[in-house]
């Protein structure tokens, strides 16, 4: 499901979104993007704890400069340990990104209450993107699409 949505997103846009946000369906829906740049795409998942490393890595393979995983505040996951599982997986992917030279700062985990999420998502994206260049994989994914 997640990989299919990322593929659909890539095909529907001429350019891959610079930021991919994975967000639990239990989180409030994101407001319509008034003034928000179109470089952000949200993918709703049943629980962020269900995300596998390959889902996160596929986002980078498709050219994302930043991947943000948004989950419940620590200890508040309705599936008990989803927030703990996703933290371990994000840390694992971060180490892979560092090992291959892409940079672990390209993935972020945001744990917040539903009420806090929207503001913190925008804030996290802005602060993380400020120090990042375009992903080197973005160029190769664009060339493959031609």
DRENZA-409101 format. One record per residue (C-alpha): residue number from 0; residue in three letters; chain; x, y, z. Coordinates in pm, whole numbers, m for minus. Layout:
<site><num>NUM</num><residu>Ala</residu><chaine>A</chaine><xx>X</xx><yy>Y</yy><zz>Z</zz></site>
...
END
This chain:
<site><num>0</num><residu>Unk</residu><chaine>A</chaine><xx>0</xx><yy>0</yy><zz>0</zz></site>
<site><num>1</num><residu>Unk</residu><chaine>A</chaine><xx>270</xx><yy>250</yy><zz>101</zz></site>
<site><num>2</num><residu>Unk</residu><chaine>A</chaine><xx>497</xx><yy>168</yy><zz>m193</zz></site>
<site><num>3</num><residu>Unk</residu><chaine>A</chaine><xx>203</xx><yy>187</yy><zz>m434</zz></site>
<site><num>4</num><residu>Unk</residu><chaine>A</chaine><xx>110</xx><yy>535</yy><zz>m308</zz></site>
<site><num>5</num><residu>Unk</residu><chaine>A</chaine><xx>469</xx><yy>657</yy><zz>m345</zz></site>
<site><num>6</num><residu>Unk</residu><chaine>A</chaine><xx>480</xx><yy>521</yy><zz>m701</zz></site>
<site><num>7</num><residu>Unk</residu><chaine>A</chaine><xx>148</xx><yy>690</yy><zz>m783</zz></site>
<site><num>8</num><residu>Unk</residu><chaine>A</chaine><xx>279</xx><yy>1017</yy><zz>m640</zz></site>
<site><num>9</num><residu>Unk</residu><chaine>A</chaine><xx>591</xx><yy>997</yy><zz>m852</zz></site>
<site><num>10</num><residu>Unk</residu><chaine>A</chaine><xx>394</xx><yy>924</yy><zz>m1167</zz></site>
<site><num>11</num><residu>Unk</residu><chaine>A</chaine><xx>137</xx><yy>1197</yy><zz>m1101</zz></site>
<site><num>12</num><residu>Unk</residu><chaine>A</chaine><xx>395</xx><yy>1474</yy><zz>m1062</zz></site>
<site><num>13</num><residu>Unk</residu><chaine>A</chaine><xx>659</xx><yy>1586</yy><zz>m1303</zz></site>
<site><num>14</num><residu>Unk</residu><chaine>A</chaine><xx>895</xx><yy>1627</yy><zz>m1011</zz></site>
<site><num>15</num><residu>Unk</residu><chaine>A</chaine><xx>927</xx><yy>1409</yy><zz>m702</zz></site>
<site><num>16</num><residu>Unk</residu><chaine>A</chaine><xx>830</xx><yy>1592</yy><zz>m385</zz></site>
<site><num>17</num><residu>Unk</residu><chaine>A</chaine><xx>1126</xx><yy>1716</yy><zz>m191</zz></site>
<site><num>18</num><residu>Unk</residu><chaine>A</chaine><xx>967</xx><yy>1610</yy><zz>140</zz></site>
<site><num>19</num><residu>Unk</residu><chaine>A</chaine><xx>771</xx><yy>1293</yy><zz>206</zz></site>
<site><num>20</num><residu>Unk</residu><chaine>A</chaine><xx>579</xx><yy>1279</yy><zz>534</zz></site>
<site><num>21</num><residu>Unk</residu><chaine>A</chaine><xx>457</xx><yy>945</yy><zz>663</zz></site>
<site><num>22</num><residu>Unk</residu><chaine>A</chaine><xx>173</xx><yy>1007</yy><zz>907</zz></site>
<site><num>23</num><residu>Unk</residu><chaine>A</chaine><xx>m58</xx><yy>777</yy><zz>1106</zz></site>
<site><num>24</num><residu>Unk</residu><chaine>A</chaine><xx>m424</xx><yy>770</yy><zz>1008</zz></site>
<site><num>25</num><residu>Unk</residu><chaine>A</chaine><xx>m504</xx><yy>830</yy><zz>1374</zz></site>
<site><num>26</num><residu>Unk</residu><chaine>A</chaine><xx>m341</xx><yy>1173</yy><zz>1343</zz></site>
<site><num>27</num><residu>Unk</residu><chaine>A</chaine><xx>m563</xx><yy>1462</yy><zz>1242</zz></site>
<site><num>28</num><residu>Unk</residu><chaine>A</chaine><xx>m577</xx><yy>1526</yy><zz>870</zz></site>
<site><num>29</num><residu>Unk</residu><chaine>A</chaine><xx>m339</xx><yy>1786</yy><zz>743</zz></site>
<site><num>30</num><residu>Unk</residu><chaine>A</chaine><xx>m507</xx><yy>2113</yy><zz>650</zz></site>
<site><num>31</num><residu>Unk</residu><chaine>A</chaine><xx>m520</xx><yy>2209</yy><zz>286</zz></site>
<site><num>32</num><residu>Unk</residu><chaine>A</chaine><xx>m190</xx><yy>2363</yy><zz>177</zz></site>
<site><num>33</num><residu>Unk</residu><chaine>A</chaine><xx>m265</xx><yy>2736</yy><zz>186</zz></site>
<site><num>34</num><residu>Unk</residu><chaine>A</chaine><xx>70</xx><yy>2892</yy><zz>114</zz></site>
<site><num>35</num><residu>Unk</residu><chaine>A</chaine><xx>248</xx><yy>2562</yy><zz>165</zz></site>
<site><num>36</num><residu>Unk</residu><chaine>A</chaine><xx>487</xx><yy>2473</yy><zz>m112</zz></site>
<site><num>37</num><residu>Unk</residu><chaine>A</chaine><xx>402</xx><yy>2176</yy><zz>m329</zz></site>
<site><num>38</num><residu>Unk</residu><chaine>A</chaine><xx>726</xx><yy>2003</yy><zz>m238</zz></site>
<site><num>39</num><residu>Unk</residu><chaine>A</chaine><xx>554</xx><yy>1817</yy><zz>48</zz></site>
<site><num>40</num><residu>Unk</residu><chaine>A</chaine><xx>356</xx><yy>1498</yy><zz>8</zz></site>
<site><num>41</num><residu>Unk</residu><chaine>A</chaine><xx>187</xx><yy>1319</yy><zz>298</zz></site>
<site><num>42</num><residu>Unk</residu><chaine>A</chaine><xx>133</xx><yy>947</yy><zz>296</zz></site>
<site><num>43</num><residu>Unk</residu><chaine>A</chaine><xx>m114</xx><yy>821</yy><zz>554</zz></site>
<site><num>44</num><residu>Unk</residu><chaine>A</chaine><xx>m29</xx><yy>485</yy><zz>709</zz></site>
<site><num>45</num><residu>Unk</residu><chaine>A</chaine><xx>m234</xx><yy>270</yy><zz>950</zz></site>
<site><num>46</num><residu>Unk</residu><chaine>A</chaine><xx>41</xx><yy>305</yy><zz>1212</zz></site>
<site><num>47</num><residu>Unk</residu><chaine>A</chaine><xx>390</xx><yy>448</yy><zz>1170</zz></site>
<site><num>48</num><residu>Unk</residu><chaine>A</chaine><xx>512</xx><yy>140</yy><zz>1359</zz></site>
<site><num>49</num><residu>Unk</residu><chaine>A</chaine><xx>411</xx><yy>m67</yy><zz>1055</zz></site>
<site><num>50</num><residu>Unk</residu><chaine>A</chaine><xx>657</xx><yy>118</yy><zz>831</zz></site>
<site><num>51</num><residu>Unk</residu><chaine>A</chaine><xx>949</xx><yy>m96</yy><zz>725</zz></site>
<site><num>52</num><residu>Unk</residu><chaine>A</chaine><xx>1298</xx><yy>33</yy><zz>639</zz></site>
<site><num>53</num><residu>Unk</residu><chaine>A</chaine><xx>1233</xx><yy>m39</yy><zz>271</zz></site>
<site><num>54</num><residu>Unk</residu><chaine>A</chaine><xx>939</xx><yy>206</yy><zz>270</zz></site>
<site><num>55</num><residu>Unk</residu><chaine>A</chaine><xx>1161</xx><yy>483</yy><zz>404</zz></site>
<site><num>56</num><residu>Unk</residu><chaine>A</chaine><xx>1451</xx><yy>398</yy><zz>173</zz></site>
<site><num>57</num><residu>Unk</residu><chaine>A</chaine><xx>1218</xx><yy>386</yy><zz>m131</zz></site>
<site><num>58</num><residu>Unk</residu><chaine>A</chaine><xx>1123</xx><yy>749</yy><zz>m64</zz></site>
<site><num>59</num><residu>Unk</residu><chaine>A</chaine><xx>1491</xx><yy>846</yy><zz>m92</zz></site>
<site><num>60</num><residu>Unk</residu><chaine>A</chaine><xx>1536</xx><yy>627</yy><zz>m399</zz></site>
<site><num>61</num><residu>Unk</residu><chaine>A</chaine><xx>1256</xx><yy>828</yy><zz>m562</zz></site>
<site><num>62</num><residu>Unk</residu><chaine>A</chaine><xx>1443</xx><yy>1150</yy><zz>m492</zz></site>
<site><num>63</num><residu>Unk</residu><chaine>A</chaine><xx>1310</xx><yy>1286</yy><zz>m163</zz></site>
<site><num>64</num><residu>Unk</residu><chaine>A</chaine><xx>1550</xx><yy>1522</yy><zz>9</zz></site>
<site><num>65</num><residu>Unk</residu><chaine>A</chaine><xx>1383</xx><yy>1471</yy><zz>346</zz></site>
<site><num>66</num><residu>Unk</residu><chaine>A</chaine><xx>1162</xx><yy>1202</yy><zz>494</zz></site>
<site><num>67</num><residu>Unk</residu><chaine>A</chaine><xx>964</xx><yy>1286</yy><zz>805</zz></site>
<site><num>68</num><residu>Unk</residu><chaine>A</chaine><xx>785</xx><yy>1018</yy><zz>1006</zz></site>
<site><num>69</num><residu>Unk</residu><chaine>A</chaine><xx>513</xx><yy>1154</yy><zz>1232</zz></site>
<site><num>70</num><residu>Unk</residu><chaine>A</chaine><xx>386</xx><yy>935</yy><zz>1511</zz></site>
<site><num>71</num><residu>Unk</residu><chaine>A</chaine><xx>194</xx><yy>957</yy><zz>1835</zz></site>
<site><num>72</num><residu>Unk</residu><chaine>A</chaine><xx>358</xx><yy>1107</yy><zz>2139</zz></site>
<site><num>73</num><residu>Unk</residu><chaine>A</chaine><xx>572</xx><yy>855</yy><zz>2321</zz></site>
<site><num>74</num><residu>Unk</residu><chaine>A</chaine><xx>358</xx><yy>599</yy><zz>2500</zz></site>
<site><num>75</num><residu>Unk</residu><chaine>A</chaine><xx>32</xx><yy>709</yy><zz>2333</zz></site>
<site><num>76</num><residu>Unk</residu><chaine>A</chaine><xx>21</xx><yy>469</yy><zz>2036</zz></site>
<site><num>77</num><residu>Unk</residu><chaine>A</chaine><xx>m309</xx><yy>284</yy><zz>2019</zz></site>
<site><num>78</num><residu>Unk</residu><chaine>A</chaine><xx>m114</xx><yy>m19</yy><zz>1895</zz></site>
<site><num>79</num><residu>Unk</residu><chaine>A</chaine><xx>95</xx><yy>m16</yy><zz>2214</zz></site>
<site><num>80</num><residu>Unk</residu><chaine>A</chaine><xx>449</xx><yy>m20</yy><zz>2075</zz></site>
<site><num>81</num><residu>Unk</residu><chaine>A</chaine><xx>419</xx><yy>142</yy><zz>1734</zz></site>
<site><num>82</num><residu>Unk</residu><chaine>A</chaine><xx>606</xx><yy>453</yy><zz>1846</zz></site>
<site><num>83</num><residu>Unk</residu><chaine>A</chaine><xx>892</xx><yy>241</yy><zz>1984</zz></site>
<site><num>84</num><residu>Unk</residu><chaine>A</chaine><xx>915</xx><yy>25</yy><zz>1670</zz></site>
<site><num>85</num><residu>Unk</residu><chaine>A</chaine><xx>926</xx><yy>320</yy><zz>1434</zz></site>
<site><num>86</num><residu>Unk</residu><chaine>A</chaine><xx>1194</xx><yy>494</yy><zz>1641</zz></site>
<site><num>87</num><residu>Unk</residu><chaine>A</chaine><xx>1421</xx><yy>188</yy><zz>1607</zz></site>
<site><num>88</num><residu>Unk</residu><chaine>A</chaine><xx>1353</xx><yy>168</yy><zz>1233</zz></site>
<site><num>89</num><residu>Unk</residu><chaine>A</chaine><xx>1420</xx><yy>537</yy><zz>1175</zz></site>
<site><num>90</num><residu>Unk</residu><chaine>A</chaine><xx>1748</xx><yy>504</yy><zz>1368</zz></site>
<site><num>91</num><residu>Unk</residu><chaine>A</chaine><xx>1839</xx><yy>202</yy><zz>1152</zz></site>
<site><num>92</num><residu>Unk</residu><chaine>A</chaine><xx>1764</xx><yy>389</yy><zz>828</zz></site>
<site><num>93</num><residu>Unk</residu><chaine>A</chaine><xx>1958</xx><yy>691</yy><zz>958</zz></site>
<site><num>94</num><residu>Unk</residu><chaine>A</chaine><xx>2264</xx><yy>469</yy><zz>1007</zz></site>
<site><num>95</num><residu>Unk</residu><chaine>A</chaine><xx>2222</xx><yy>327</yy><zz>655</zz></site>
<site><num>96</num><residu>Unk</residu><chaine>A</chaine><xx>2202</xx><yy>678</yy><zz>509</zz></site>
<site><num>97</num><residu>Unk</residu><chaine>A</chaine><xx>2519</xx><yy>774</yy><zz>696</zz></site>
<site><num>98</num><residu>Unk</residu><chaine>A</chaine><xx>2696</xx><yy>457</yy><zz>577</zz></site>
<site><num>99</num><residu>Unk</residu><chaine>A</chaine><xx>2616</xx><yy>523</yy><zz>210</zz></site>
<site><num>100</num><residu>Unk</residu><chaine>A</chaine><xx>2708</xx><yy>891</yy><zz>233</zz></site>
<site><num>101</num><residu>Unk</residu><chaine>A</chaine><xx>2360</xx><yy>1036</yy><zz>181</zz></site>
<site><num>102</num><residu>Unk</residu><chaine>A</chaine><xx>2344</xx><yy>1170</yy><zz>536</zz></site>
<site><num>103</num><residu>Unk</residu><chaine>A</chaine><xx>2131</xx><yy>1063</yy><zz>829</zz></site>
<site><num>104</num><residu>Unk</residu><chaine>A</chaine><xx>2002</xx><yy>1417</yy><zz>875</zz></site>
<site><num>105</num><residu>Unk</residu><chaine>A</chaine><xx>1771</xx><yy>1351</yy><zz>578</zz></site>
<site><num>106</num><residu>Unk</residu><chaine>A</chaine><xx>1534</xx><yy>1147</yy><zz>794</zz></site>
<site><num>107</num><residu>Unk</residu><chaine>A</chaine><xx>1347</xx><yy>1278</yy><zz>1097</zz></site>
<site><num>108</num><residu>Unk</residu><chaine>A</chaine><xx>1106</xx><yy>1137</yy><zz>1351</zz></site>
<site><num>109</num><residu>Unk</residu><chaine>A</chaine><xx>846</xx><yy>1361</yy><zz>1510</zz></site>
<site><num>110</num><residu>Unk</residu><chaine>A</chaine><xx>660</xx><yy>1228</yy><zz>1811</zz></site>
<site><num>111</num><residu>Unk</residu><chaine>A</chaine><xx>385</xx><yy>1466</yy><zz>1916</zz></site>
<site><num>112</num><residu>Unk</residu><chaine>A</chaine><xx>27</xx><yy>1475</yy><zz>2034</zz></site>
<site><num>113</num><residu>Unk</residu><chaine>A</chaine><xx>m238</xx><yy>1515</yy><zz>1766</zz></site>
<site><num>114</num><residu>Unk</residu><chaine>A</chaine><xx>m293</xx><yy>1877</yy><zz>1869</zz></site>
<site><num>115</num><residu>Unk</residu><chaine>A</chaine><xx>76</xx><yy>1964</yy><zz>1832</zz></site>
<site><num>116</num><residu>Unk</residu><chaine>A</chaine><xx>151</xx><yy>1784</yy><zz>1507</zz></site>
<site><num>117</num><residu>Unk</residu><chaine>A</chaine><xx>64</xx><yy>2032</yy><zz>1232</zz></site>
<site><num>118</num><residu>Unk</residu><chaine>A</chaine><xx>269</xx><yy>2318</yy><zz>1372</zz></site>
<site><num>119</num><residu>Unk</residu><chaine>A</chaine><xx>559</xx><yy>2092</yy><zz>1460</zz></site>
<site><num>120</num><residu>Unk</residu><chaine>A</chaine><xx>556</xx><yy>1927</yy><zz>1116</zz></site>
<site><num>121</num><residu>Unk</residu><chaine>A</chaine><xx>597</xx><yy>2260</yy><zz>939</zz></site>
<site><num>122</num><residu>Unk</residu><chaine>A</chaine><xx>862</xx><yy>2370</yy><zz>1189</zz></site>
<site><num>123</num><residu>Unk</residu><chaine>A</chaine><xx>1058</xx><yy>2044</yy><zz>1158</zz></site>
<site><num>124</num><residu>Unk</residu><chaine>A</chaine><xx>1050</xx><yy>2051</yy><zz>778</zz></site>
<site><num>125</num><residu>Unk</residu><chaine>A</chaine><xx>1166</xx><yy>2413</yy><zz>764</zz></site>
<site><num>126</num><residu>Unk</residu><chaine>A</chaine><xx>1454</xx><yy>2358</yy><zz>1008</zz></site>
<site><num>127</num><residu>Unk</residu><chaine>A</chaine><xx>1569</xx><yy>2035</yy><zz>844</zz></site>
<site><num>128</num><residu>Unk</residu><chaine>A</chaine><xx>1551</xx><yy>2164</yy><zz>487</zz></site>
<site><num>129</num><residu>Unk</residu><chaine>A</chaine><xx>1747</xx><yy>2478</yy><zz>576</zz></site>
<site><num>130</num><residu>Unk</residu><chaine>A</chaine><xx>2068</xx><yy>2276</yy><zz>599</zz></site>
<site><num>131</num><residu>Unk</residu><chaine>A</chaine><xx>2007</xx><yy>2032</yy><zz>314</zz></site>
<site><num>132</num><residu>Unk</residu><chaine>A</chaine><xx>2089</xx><yy>2038</yy><zz>m54</zz></site>
<site><num>133</num><residu>Unk</residu><chaine>A</chaine><xx>1874</xx><yy>1855</yy><zz>m304</zz></site>
<site><num>134</num><residu>Unk</residu><chaine>A</chaine><xx>1919</xx><yy>1483</yy><zz>m278</zz></site>
<site><num>135</num><residu>Unk</residu><chaine>A</chaine><xx>2174</xx><yy>1349</yy><zz>m527</zz></site>
<site><num>136</num><residu>Unk</residu><chaine>A</chaine><xx>1926</xx><yy>1070</yy><zz>m591</zz></site>
<site><num>137</num><residu>Unk</residu><chaine>A</chaine><xx>1669</xx><yy>1322</yy><zz>m718</zz></site>
<site><num>138</num><residu>Unk</residu><chaine>A</chaine><xx>1871</xx><yy>1375</yy><zz>m1033</zz></site>
<site><num>139</num><residu>Unk</residu><chaine>A</chaine><xx>1902</xx><yy>1004</yy><zz>m1105</zz></site>
<site><num>140</num><residu>Unk</residu><chaine>A</chaine><xx>1531</xx><yy>941</yy><zz>m1040</zz></site>
<site><num>141</num><residu>Unk</residu><chaine>A</chaine><xx>1440</xx><yy>1225</yy><zz>m1280</zz></site>
<site><num>142</num><residu>Unk</residu><chaine>A</chaine><xx>1664</xx><yy>1076</yy><zz>m1551</zz></site>
<site><num>143</num><residu>Unk</residu><chaine>A</chaine><xx>1507</xx><yy>731</yy><zz>m1507</zz></site>
<site><num>144</num><residu>Unk</residu><chaine>A</chaine><xx>1162</xx><yy>885</yy><zz>m1555</zz></site>
<site><num>145</num><residu>Unk</residu><chaine>A</chaine><xx>1257</xx><yy>1030</yy><zz>m1895</zz></site>
END
